[in-house]
Each structure stands twice: as C-alpha cells, then as structure tokens.
C-alpha cells in the first residue's frame, strides 16, 4: 500500500524519470534507458530476492524511491529507523506491510538484519539506506552519499543476495532544511513540480570481506547517484531552469 500510495501521490509534487545502466552485452548507445509513466517495461525489473541500496538525502526521498520501484514492479520491504513506527497510522501501515524497524544503538539492532534475511529468503526485495542517516546540508543542493555502515555488506554476505545500486536526485527540492522550509517545499511543489530522477546501476555481488564490500557498495551507489544527478541537471537545463549547487 505504501508503494502504491507513493506512486499515486508523487506525480502531484514532481516529475519522476528513471534510467538504468545497460544490461551486460548491450550496445554502448544503450547506456541509459528511460522509463516514463506507463512504460515500466523499458527498464530492467528488480529481481526477487535482491537488496536495493539507495542514497539518502531527504525526508521525501523514500517516497521517490518507492514510487520508482513500484513503477518497475517491485514492492520492497524497507529497513527504516524505528521512530517511524511510533507515528500514528504510519506505524500501523509499516507493521501491516512487514517493513523492518531498525533500533540503532541498542541491543536489538541486529534483529533488523535477521528480519531482512528472512524477507530475502521469501523472495522479497529489501530496500536499505547504507548511510543510515540524512546529510546535515540545509539548502536544496545535492550531496554524494556519505559513509556507509556495515549492515548492507553483512546482509549481502549472509544471504548471497545481489545488490542493486540506486541513486536518486531531486528529492531535496521537495524537502530540505529546517521544519518551516520543509513544509514550504511540500506546499509549493505542486506548482514548481521539480524534476526527480532515479538511476539503477547493474546488480553486483559483494565480496565476503565486510570493509571491502562496504567500500564497493558505496562506490556503486555513488556512481548511480552521479548518473541521476547528471540526468536531473540535464532536464533542468532543457526546461530552462538554472543549475543547482552540487558538491562532487
């Protein structure tokens, strides 16, 4: 329900585009495949039992990512901070749909990886944010992914699941900064309709070494984010909007 709700609501707030790395053996000129609304079959689907690793830049980017994955036919189980389960209605929906609370900094922290492993074994797609937190930047400019925690690498090693790197750009134009600015961003988004872009990298299998696996996952998600940022900037330029501030 959350994925479907995100897919239904997002078009009112922004324009979502999806691209993906070419499938192995594709011609060089197919390096980016675009999916417009109603054309989900033009990009690869996310295989059941995959881990989708996304960059985290804004409170609104889970909606962007869920809407994109819904368009691609995936209904992921999301690992998210346990505080969301205390929000009325949202917490009920999260529990009902089997999403996984992450109790960071407590003795229960490892439980989330066990639950994620069970979901993968059942053929579910699991969405995880390797950074585990939002950046501190307060303007709407893009930031590359911050350092990853080790949970993604440990989950991939324990399950053997492929990791699909996902980069998203543009969600900071929906919500960023302090509380007042976040509300203002959402209130004006239906008028501004900012461009939102999601880019999927090719699936990869991480090595057994946790440090090396974490570094490789971070590199892959950063590359996907960079591709999403380039596409988003190109569409803003084509639409006659000035470039946004970015930091490489």
VOPAGU-2260 file (C-alpha; in pm, 1 decimal, decimal comma):
REM VOPAGU-2260
SITE   aa  ch    i         X         Y         Z
SITE  UNK   A    0       0,0       0,0       0,0
SITE  UNK   A    1     280,7     243,8      82,2
SITE  UNK   A    2     446,8     183,9    -255,2
SITE  UNK   A    3     119,4     230,3    -439,8
SITE  UNK   A    4      37,1     543,1    -238,5
SITE  UNK   A    5     379,3     689,1    -317,3
SITE  UNK   A    6     330,9     614,0    -688,2
SITE  UNK   A    7     -11,3     779,9    -687,3
SITE  UNK   A    8      85,9    1091,1    -490,3
SITE  UNK   A    9     428,3    1171,6    -630,7
SITE  UNK   A   10     313,6    1297,4    -974,5
SITE  UNK   A   11     130,8    1581,2    -799,5
SITE  UNK   A   12     456,5    1701,4    -645,0
SITE  UNK   A   13     719,3    1640,7    -911,9
SITE  UNK   A   14     817,5    1477,9   -1241,4
SITE  UNK   A   15     985,9    1139,4   -1197,4
SITE  UNK   A   16    1216,5     985,9   -1455,6
SITE  UNK   A   17    1400,8     655,1   -1428,4
SITE  UNK   A   18    1716,5     540,4   -1604,5
SITE  UNK   A   19    1930,2     231,4   -1568,4
SITE  UNK   A   20    2272,7     103,3   -1662,5
SITE  UNK   A   21    2269,0    -120,1   -1970,4
SITE  UNK   A   22    2229,3    -491,2   -1931,5
SITE  UNK   A   23    2551,5    -689,6   -1981,3
SITE  UNK   A   24    2626,4    -727,1   -2350,7
SITE  UNK   A   25    2415,0    -428,3   -2455,3
SITE  UNK   A   26    2537,2    -189,0   -2720,1
SITE  UNK   A   27    2722,5     119,6   -2589,4
SITE  UNK   A   28    2448,9     355,5   -2705,5
SITE  UNK   A   29    2200,3     197,3   -2463,0
SITE  UNK   A   30    2391,6     320,2   -2158,0
SITE  UNK   A   31    2085,2     487,2   -2011,5
SITE  UNK   A   32    1731,7     361,1   -2057,1
SITE  UNK   A   33    1445,4     590,6   -1966,0
SITE  UNK   A   34    1111,9     492,0   -1819,3
SITE  UNK   A   35     826,0     736,9   -1846,3
SITE  UNK   A   36     496,5     685,0   -1663,1
SITE  UNK   A   37     327,1     378,1   -1806,3
SITE  UNK   A   38     647,7     247,8   -1967,1
SITE  UNK   A   39     795,3      38,3   -1689,4
SITE  UNK   A   40     883,7    -241,5   -1929,8
SITE  UNK   A   41    1153,7     -25,0   -2090,8
SITE  UNK   A   42    1389,5     -67,7   -1796,8
SITE  UNK   A   43    1510,3    -380,9   -1618,8
SITE  UNK   A   44    1296,9    -509,1   -1336,3
SITE  UNK   A   45    1446,1    -565,5    -993,4
SITE  UNK   A   46    1479,2    -941,2    -942,5
SITE  UNK   A   47    1304,4   -1100,3    -643,4
SITE  UNK   A   48    1541,9   -1158,0    -353,3
SITE  UNK   A   49    1753,2    -850,7    -435,7
SITE  UNK   A   50    1884,3    -584,4    -198,5
SITE  UNK   A   51    1827,5    -232,2    -330,0
SITE  UNK   A   52    2085,6       5,0    -178,8
SITE  UNK   A   53    1984,5     371,6    -213,2
SITE  UNK   A   54    2139,4     704,8    -122,3
SITE  UNK   A   55    1958,6     907,5     145,0
SITE  UNK   A   56    1938,9    1285,2     104,8
SITE  UNK   A   57    1593,6    1399,5     216,9
SITE  UNK   A   58    1290,6    1303,4     421,7
SITE  UNK   A   59    1098,9    1275,5      95,5
SITE  UNK   A   60    1337,3    1050,0     -94,6
SITE  UNK   A   61    1179,1     724,5      34,4
SITE  UNK   A   62     861,0     833,2    -144,3
SITE  UNK   A   63    1059,5     895,8    -463,9
SITE  UNK   A   64    1235,6     559,3    -440,2
SITE  UNK   A   65     918,8     364,9    -356,1
SITE  UNK   A   66     734,5     529,3    -646,8
SITE  UNK   A   67    1017,4     439,6    -886,1
SITE  UNK   A   68    1035,6      79,5    -765,9
SITE  UNK   A   69     657,3      49,3    -787,3
SITE  UNK   A   70     677,9     160,6   -1149,8
SITE  UNK   A   71     933,0    -116,4   -1205,6
SITE  UNK   A   72     707,5    -376,8   -1048,0
SITE  UNK   A   73     891,6    -408,9    -714,0
SITE  UNK   A   74     719,4    -378,2    -374,4
SITE  UNK   A   75    1014,4    -364,5    -133,5
SITE  UNK   A   76    1042,4    -431,8     234,8
SITE  UNK   A   77    1205,4    -118,1     375,5
SITE  UNK   A   78    1456,6    -100,4     660,4
SITE  UNK   A   79    1385,2     228,0     839,8
SITE  UNK   A   80    1450,3     393,6    1172,4
SITE  UNK   A   81    1230,3     253,4    1448,6
SITE  UNK   A   82    1099,4     600,1    1537,5
SITE  UNK   A   83     868,4     590,0    1235,9
SITE  UNK   A   84     674,5     304,5    1395,7
SITE  UNK   A   85     564,9     544,9    1672,0
SITE  UNK   A   86     384,9     773,9    1425,9
SITE  UNK   A   87       7,6     710,9    1429,0
SITE  UNK   A   88    -127,4     544,2    1113,8
SITE  UNK   A   89     216,6     530,1     950,9
SITE  UNK   A   90     337,4     289,4    1218,1
SITE  UNK   A   91      30,4      72,1    1165,7
SITE  UNK   A   92      92,1      59,5     790,5
SITE  UNK   A   93     460,0     -20,9     837,4
SITE  UNK   A   94     377,2    -311,5    1068,9
SITE  UNK   A   95      96,0    -439,5     847,2
SITE  UNK   A   96     316,9    -446,2     535,4
SITE  UNK   A   97     608,4    -614,6     707,2
SITE  UNK   A   98     860,5    -331,0     688,1
SITE  UNK   A   99    1154,2    -360,2     924,4
SITE  UNK   A  100    1232,3    -129,2    1215,7
SITE  UNK   A  101    1599,0     -56,3    1281,2
SITE  UNK   A  102    1674,5       5,2    1650,5
SITE  UNK   A  103    2011,0     175,0    1608,4
SITE  UNK   A  104    2243,1     189,1    1904,4
SITE  UNK   A  105    2052,7     -77,0    2100,0
SITE  UNK   A  106    2089,1    -447,4    2167,4
SITE  UNK   A  107    1807,5    -503,5    1914,8
SITE  UNK   A  108    1997,2    -350,6    1622,1
SITE  UNK   A  109    2096,0    -689,4    1475,9
SITE  UNK   A  110    1732,7    -803,8    1467,3
SITE  UNK   A  111    1668,1    -591,8    1159,5
SITE  UNK   A  112    1927,6    -783,1     955,9
SITE  UNK   A  113    1777,0   -1115,7    1062,9
SITE  UNK   A  114    1432,4    -996,8     954,0
SITE  UNK   A  115    1574,6    -867,1     624,7
SITE  UNK   A  116    1740,9   -1203,9     559,7
SITE  UNK   A  117    1407,2   -1378,1     612,1
SITE  UNK   A  118    1238,6   -1140,2     367,8
SITE  UNK   A  119    1505,4   -1205,2     104,0
SITE  UNK   A  120    1471,9   -1581,2     152,5
SITE  UNK   A  121    1099,2   -1542,4      87,2
SITE  UNK   A  122    1173,9   -1368,5    -243,7
SITE  UNK   A  123    1104,3   -1013,9    -129,7
SITE  UNK   A  124    1306,1    -713,1    -241,5
SITE  UNK   A  125    1469,6    -532,5      50,7
SITE  UNK   A  126    1540,5    -157,7      40,2
SITE  UNK   A  127    1822,7     -37,1     261,9
SITE  UNK   A  128    1990,9     301,1     308,1
SITE  UNK   A  129    2360,5     233,3     357,8
SITE  UNK   A  130    2430,2     571,9     516,1
SITE  UNK   A  131    2173,0     523,8     787,6
SITE  UNK   A  132    2114,3     897,0     830,2
SITE  UNK   A  133    2041,5    1219,6     645,1
SITE  UNK   A  134    2309,3    1476,1     549,9
SITE  UNK   A  135    2334,8    1797,2     750,2
SITE  UNK   A  136    2329,9    2028,2     449,5
SITE  UNK   A  137    2029,7    2261,6     477,0
SITE  UNK   A  138    1992,2    2400,3     122,8
SITE  UNK   A  139    1843,0    2209,2    -168,3
SITE  UNK   A  140    2176,2    2123,1    -331,6
SITE  UNK   A  141    2274,1    1764,2    -394,6
SITE  UNK   A  142    2528,2    1574,0    -188,2
SITE  UNK   A  143    2707,1    1249,8    -273,5
SITE  UNK   A  144    2637,5     955,6     -41,3
SITE  UNK   A  145    2807,5     976,0     297,3
SITE  UNK   A  146    2997,3     688,8     460,2
SITE  UNK   A  147    2811,3     358,2     468,6
SITE  UNK   A  148    2750,4     148,8     777,3
SITE  UNK   A  149    2843,7    -218,2     763,1
SITE  UNK   A  150    2489,9    -360,3     776,7
SITE  UNK   A  151    2444,9    -370,9     398,9
SITE  UNK   A  152    2766,6    -568,9     348,4
SITE  UNK   A  153    2684,3    -807,2     632,3
SITE  UNK   A  154    2334,1    -870,5     496,9
SITE  UNK   A  155    2463,4    -935,9     144,9
SITE  UNK   A  156    2728,6   -1174,9     275,9
SITE  UNK   A  157    2485,8   -1365,0     499,9
SITE  UNK   A  158    2228,3   -1412,7     223,6
SITE  UNK   A  159    2427,8   -1409,7    -100,9
SITE  UNK   A  160    2169,6   -1167,4    -238,9
SITE  UNK   A  161    2265,2    -938,4    -528,8
SITE  UNK   A  162    2284,4    -568,2    -452,4
SITE  UNK   A  163    2118,1    -320,8    -689,5
SITE  UNK   A  164    2271,7      27,8    -650,2
SITE  UNK   A  165    2010,0     302,5    -671,5
SITE  UNK   A  166    2086,9     672,3    -694,2
SITE  UNK   A  167    1820,5     938,1    -665,5
SITE  UNK   A  168    1846,3    1312,6    -719,8
SITE  UNK   A  169    1593,8    1593,4    -686,0
SITE  UNK   A  170    1415,3    1496,4    -365,3
SITE  UNK   A  171    1594,1    1777,2    -180,8
SITE  UNK   A  172    1394,8    2015,3    -398,1
SITE  UNK   A  173    1084,4    1871,0    -233,4
SITE  UNK   A  174    1203,3    1880,1     127,4
SITE  UNK   A  175    1529,3    2006,0     277,5
SITE  UNK   A  176    1643,0    2234,1     557,7
SITE  UNK   A  177    1452,2    2318,5     873,8
SITE  UNK   A  178    1091,1    2234,4     955,3
SITE  UNK   A  179     943,4    2555,4     810,7
SITE  UNK   A  180    1137,9    2516,2     487,2
SITE  UNK   A  181    1033,8    2152,3     456,5
SITE  UNK   A  182     665,7    2241,3     485,1
SITE  UNK   A  183     712,9    2529,8     240,6
SITE  UNK   A  184     881,8    2295,7      -5,4
SITE  UNK   A  185     593,8    2049,6       4,6
SITE  UNK   A  186     333,8    2328,2     -18,7
SITE  UNK   A  187     490,7    2480,9    -328,6
SITE  UNK   A  188     598,6    2158,2    -501,1
SITE  UNK   A  189     266,7    2111,7    -690,2
SITE  UNK   A  190     333,1    2448,5    -853,5
SITE  UNK   A  191     709,6    2405,7    -906,0
SITE  UNK   A  192     688,1    2033,2    -999,0
SITE  UNK   A  193    1062,2    1974,8    -962,6
SITE  UNK   A  194    1235,0    1708,9   -1167,1
SITE  UNK   A  195    1310,6    1388,7    -977,4
SITE  UNK   A  196    1545,9    1126,1   -1113,1
SITE  UNK   A  197    1621,8     767,4   -1014,0
SITE  UNK   A  198    1905,2     570,6   -1171,7
SITE  UNK   A  199    1964,0     197,5   -1120,4
SITE  UNK   A  200    2311,7      52,8   -1151,0
SITE  UNK   A  201    2384,3    -300,4   -1261,8
SITE  UNK   A  202    2336,3    -563,2    -986,1
SITE  UNK   A  203    2656,2    -673,4    -815,0
SITE  UNK   A  204    2764,2    -945,2    -574,9
SITE  UNK   A  205    2973,9    -808,1    -291,2
SITE  UNK   A  206    3291,2    -976,5    -164,6
SITE  UNK   A  207    3296,8   -1153,7     171,9
SITE  UNK   A  208    3526,0    -900,9     342,1
SITE  UNK   A  209    3299,2    -650,0     517,3
SITE  UNK   A  210    3523,0    -345,8     470,8
SITE  UNK   A  211    3582,5    -416,2     101,6
SITE  UNK   A  212    3214,9    -493,1      43,2
SITE  UNK   A  213    3108,8    -171,3     215,0
SITE  UNK   A  214    3353,2      28,2       1,9
SITE  UNK   A  215    3231,9    -135,2    -320,7
SITE  UNK   A  216    2867,2     -78,1    -234,7
SITE  UNK   A  217    2937,8     286,1    -152,0
SITE  UNK   A  218    3123,6     329,6    -480,7
SITE  UNK   A  219    2838,8     174,2    -680,6
SITE  UNK   A  220    2566,2     381,4    -512,8
SITE  UNK   A  221    2776,7     695,8    -556,2
SITE  UNK   A  222    2808,7     619,8    -928,8
SITE  UNK   A  223    2431,1     570,1    -953,7
SITE  UNK   A  224    2373,8     897,9    -767,2
SITE  UNK   A  225    2614,0    1079,6   -1001,5
SITE  UNK   A  226    2424,0     943,9   -1303,6
SITE  UNK   A  227    2090,8    1050,7   -1151,8
SITE  UNK   A  228    2231,8    1397,2   -1078,9
SITE  UNK   A  229    2359,5    1438,4   -1434,8
SITE  UNK   A  230    2023,4    1338,9   -1580,4
SITE  UNK   A  231    1836,0    1567,4   -1340,0
SITE  UNK   A  232    2064,3    1861,9   -1423,9
SITE  UNK   A  233    2023,1    1799,2   -1796,6
SITE  UNK   A  234    1644,4    1800,4   -1768,0
SITE  UNK   A  235    1650,5    2122,4   -1562,2
SITE  UNK   A  236    1866,1    2287,1   -1827,5
SITE  UNK   A  237    1638,6    2164,3   -2106,4
SITE  UNK   A  238    1341,1    2304,0   -1918,0
SITE  UNK   A  239    1509,2    2643,4   -1888,4
SITE  UNK   A  240    1595,5    2624,9   -1517,7
SITE  UNK   A  241    1935,4    2720,0   -1384,9
SITE  UNK   A  242    2174,4    2462,3   -1241,7
SITE  UNK   A  243    2160,4    2378,6    -874,2
SITE  UNK   A  244    2452,1    2376,7    -637,4
SITE  UNK   A  245    2621,2    2039,6    -616,6
SITE  UNK   A  246    2928,1    1911,4    -440,5
SITE  UNK   A  247    3131,2    1635,7    -607,8
